[in-house]
């Protein structure tokens, strides 16, 4: 069973409580709604099932809790939760039940070619040729088993990749608030929610404090909905139910408590998820190309086989022999396992991507990564660390402090004024600014990780760098006014613990213009109020503009005894530093012809500052704002968009227009996103990339790839891996087709000129196993070439079988044919007749040539000594195993009878064949070395060489 789950963040924003994992809240008594002790009875047999949001919304909190046989104070007991889980199942989504393994295995026999081969075995039984029948059947079982194992491995890989990390939730169990996996929630559980939490199930609210929830995944509305606990008068539209929160929505502000009414597929999100799963993804260009290739090859192969069969009949050869040869040749020549091989190769690439912190949700999307021409990347968290760092403090009296250190680590972090370190109250005006930022704060630090808003985390770290204790411990918080997008400020009303009845203090932080509106004075020396006049106000604004032009986010801080009687203390400049390695990654992908564009909601100054550090923006560069995009038509946007590198003040709707405009210009676009409303743009993009750490679940569902660490460097690695995967697929196709062409041509030439076939049916099937088996598969796991990232993006409209690939295929096939015919000619020159020893030599020569051919197919650009002979260990193991099996076919008596082979002289014939194979490898390596201008001459020379060998062969007869 595959599951989809939701990730929730642990964020401390509640006024009077610390983060959930700091303590476990215990209940003194299990007091029910009626006031009596009311533990849930686990001895009854009543099954509690999920309830609809519409029905629950019309009930009071008491009625809803009673209907679910729960308790707001005690919650459910562990035993009762287990009982309900057995009845309702886990809080997760069932995608589809898999077919039994035995049925999947027998599905492999539906291949028409396999059925044809079975018919050949049946004819052999009727003709009383039991050895052939058993041998052919054994070969069929091997081929079918290889295909089954490959397909099974691919599906198991997908199952693992489709499982996201299970999230945690906070709920009451046995009277205590505990944290456990959200998949274990059951109807009747009492859950708590805080800012930033992803709602883990459908919940009827029992408490709600300034609760606003983002429901845009259902309604499409940008503004969060305000939630309450009052029952509704009657059934209303499901979008207008304000006392229920739904699975997958995001708590934007406030905190709440409620009872779970729906889990898994019985939630509103579950219905949407089932609808999304019902839609099948269309085939990608690679899949269509492979299907077209298979059809073409099947047609031409059957045509050649039909000609061989007819010529054999006209020559009076045995019908059964020709039928068996024809069917065996069909199995060997037609790439019936090609789609499975491609799927396995992609799956292996996806596994490697996962190790590089990129989860590819849709397997065929891997091919598109190598075609990306434009990357539209978010700034925050992707290009930058999303670890806000305070770098400067400017007090209202003009005292300025510099702050060192990066991120939330205290390592190397100092706060200093003019080179003198700020320690405690050594610089009162600066210390007062830092203290306000610490008190007016809901974040917490835990081992270098911020629990809460990144900006508030930066202010806490700033206090620690100034060696200030957590100043929140010196105050008792009375009230909190949360930050909203409209007010753009946050305030807390506090009472000093040792104030002895003194007046309360208000600590405020927010946007400078909004904070200054509430200030009547500013602090001189950190404690002496001075009236704010126009000169002082303009000085503060100019300082803010100067900091903003450096790409800093400015936070203004003030303190006072009422909201409208504040004293301005100063401001803090905060920056989100670029991630390490991002600038280098951008330079590398740009050098390969991939354009990188920054899309951010920040101001022009901040965007340009970060863009300059990352070499995305230079003086005089083109930037475009969201409002400017709104004023443009689609055609006008397409005319300017290629020159724009920075989009600022952009919203999700602007992302969608950017993607469409670039695609209309023929670009292959990768778009990053983390919000619910980014889902449309991610789905529209050729490659949608969701953020794993900060992304919403709707966003992850719409994306093709998830960045586990939200790092742009991972995108660069994914593109590199995508190019490498496609490179490996083409190498595999080259190997398989060159082997097919060589086998077909060898049999066709022998039949046309009335010679006994150098390969029998079982030998052809053995070659087929090699062609589709381990040696071929190992080409798909060839390590990615480090230089491949610098190759230009592949043209998505370009077919897989290019002229260059066709040339390589025919060169390889010609060398195999020439070498095999040369050995065949030399072996027959002694007695002018074909013996089992001759066919064994020819068969072994073909196999060894094919092994050397596989070695040459590991790269179409580099020489074998450049890529490293032992770099692909699986290839070495596969080829070694194939050679050992070939030795067994030659020297093991039971296999000799099946394959009609004869033991060869190991130090004579076998080494001679190996030398011929080495010659073939050197010829193919020479093909990689020649200049393009010499390509025609080289091909002509090789063709003449092959024809000369063929002429010598036929001259003998």
CORDA-V206079 format. One record per backbone hydrogen bond with DSSP energy under -1.0 kcal/mol. NH is the residue of the N-H (numbers start at 1). CO is the residue of the C=O. If there is no record, write none. Layout:
NH/CO  NH/CO
//
This chain:
22/19  23/20  31/29  32/36  35/32  38/30  51/261  56/52  57/53  59/56  64/60  65/61  66/62  67/63  68/64  69/66  70/65  75/71  76/172  81/77  82/78  83/79  84/80  85/81  86/82  87/83  88/84  89/85  91/183  92/90  104/100  105/101  106/102  107/103  108/105  110/107  111/108  115/111  116/112  117/113  118/114  119/115  120/116  121/117  122/118  123/119  124/120  125/121  126/122  127/123  128/125  129/124  133/129  134/130  135/131  136/132  137/133  138/134  139/135  140/136  141/137  142/138  143/139  144/140  145/141  146/142  147/143  148/144  149/145  150/146  151/147  152/148  153/149  154/150  155/151  156/152  157/153  158/154  159/155  160/156  161/157  162/158  169/180  171/178  172/190  173/176  174/76  175/74  176/173  177/25  178/171  180/169  182/167  184/181  185/182  188/260  189/186  191/258  192/170  193/256  196/251  197/194  199/249  202/262  203/245  204/259  205/243  206/257  207/257  209/255  212/253  213/225  214/250  218/215  219/215  225/213  227/211  228/242  232/57  240/237  245/203  248/199  249/246  250/214  251/197  252/212  253/212  255/209  256/193  257/207  258/191  259/204  260/189  261/202  262/202  266/263  267/264  271/267  272/268  273/269  274/270  275/271  276/272  277/273  278/274  288/284  289/285  290/286  291/287  292/288  293/289  294/290  295/291  296/292  297/293  298/294  299/295  300/296  301/297  302/298  303/299  304/300  305/301  306/302  307/303  308/304  309/305  310/306  311/307  312/308  313/309  314/310  315/311  316/313  317/312  322/318  323/319  324/320  325/321  326/322  327/323  328/324  329/325  330/326  331/327  332/328  333/329  334/330  336/334  338/335  341/337  342/338  343/339  344/340  345/341  346/342  347/343  348/344  349/345  350/346  351/347  352/348  353/349  354/350  355/351  356/353  357/354  358/353  359/706  361/704  362/704  365/362  366/363  367/364  371/368  373/668  374/668  375/595  376/670  377/597  383/379  384/379  385/577  389/575  391/573  392/573  393/401  394/571  395/399  396/569  398/395  401/393  402/416  403/391  404/414  413/410  416/402  417/420  420/417  422/415  424/466  426/423  431/427  432/428  433/429  434/430  435/431  436/432  437/433  438/434  439/435  440/436  441/439  444/451  446/449  449/446  451/444  457/453  458/454  459/455  460/456  461/457  462/458  463/459  464/460  465/461  466/462  467/464  468/463  471/469  473/470  474/471  475/472  476/495  478/493  479/493  481/491  488/484  490/509  491/481  492/507  493/479  494/505  495/476  497/474  499/496  505/494  506/560  507/492  508/558  509/490  510/556  511/488  515/511  516/512  517/513  518/515  519/516  520/566  521/566  522/530  523/568  524/528  527/524  528/524  530/522  532/520  537/533  538/534  539/535  540/536  541/537  542/538  543/539  544/540  545/541  546/542  547/543  548/544  549/545  551/548  552/547  553/574  555/572  556/510  557/570  558/508  559/567  560/506  565/562  566/518  567/559  568/521  569/557  570/557  571/394  572/555  573/392  574/553  575/389  579/383  582/579  585/581  586/582  587/583  588/584  589/585  590/586  591/587  593/590  594/589  595/373  597/375  598/645  599/377  600/647  607/603  608/604  609/605  610/606  611/607  612/608  613/609  614/610  615/612  616/611  617/611  621/618  624/646  626/648  629/625  630/626  631/627  632/629  637/633  638/634  639/635  641/637  643/640  645/622  646/622  647/598  648/624  649/602  650/600  655/651  656/652  657/653  658/654  659/655  660/656  661/657  662/658  663/659  664/660  666/663  667/662  670/374  671/687  672/376  673/689  679/676  682/678  683/679  684/680  685/681  687/669  689/671  690/705  691/673  692/707  695/691  696/674  700/696  701/697  702/698  703/699  704/688  705/688  706/359  707/690  708/357  712/382  714/711  716/712  717/713  718/714  719/715  720/716  721/717  722/718  723/719  724/720  725/721  726/722  727/723  728/724  729/725  730/726  731/727  732/728  733/729  734/730  735/731  736/732  737/733  738/734  739/735  740/736  741/737  742/738  743/739  744/740  745/741  746/742  747/743  748/744  749/745  750/746  751/747  752/748  753/749  754/751  755/750  764/760  765/761  766/762  767/763  768/764  769/765  770/766  771/767  772/768  773/769  777/773  778/774  779/776  780/777  782/779  788/785  790/787  791/788  794/370  798/795  802/800  806/802  807/803  808/804  809/805  810/806  811/807  812/808  813/809  814/810  815/811  816/812  817/813  818/814  819/815  820/816  821/817  822/818  823/819  824/820  825/821  826/822  827/823  828/824  829/825  832/828  839/835  840/836  841/837  842/838  843/839  844/840  845/841  846/842  847/843  848/844  849/845  850/846  851/847  852/848  853/849  854/850  855/851  856/852  857/853  858/855  866/863  867/863  868/864  876/872  877/873  878/874  879/875  880/876  881/877  882/878  883/879  884/880  885/881  886/882  887/883  888/884  889/885  890/886  891/887  892/888  896/892  897/893  898/894  899/895  900/896  901/896  910/905  912/908  913/909  914/910  915/911  916/912  917/913  918/914  919/915  920/916  921/917  922/918  923/919  924/920  925/921  926/922  927/923  929/925  930/926  934/931  935/932  938/934  939/935  940/936  941/937  942/938  943/939  944/940  945/941  946/942  947/943  948/944  949/945  950/946  951/947  952/948  953/949  954/950  955/951  956/952  957/954
//
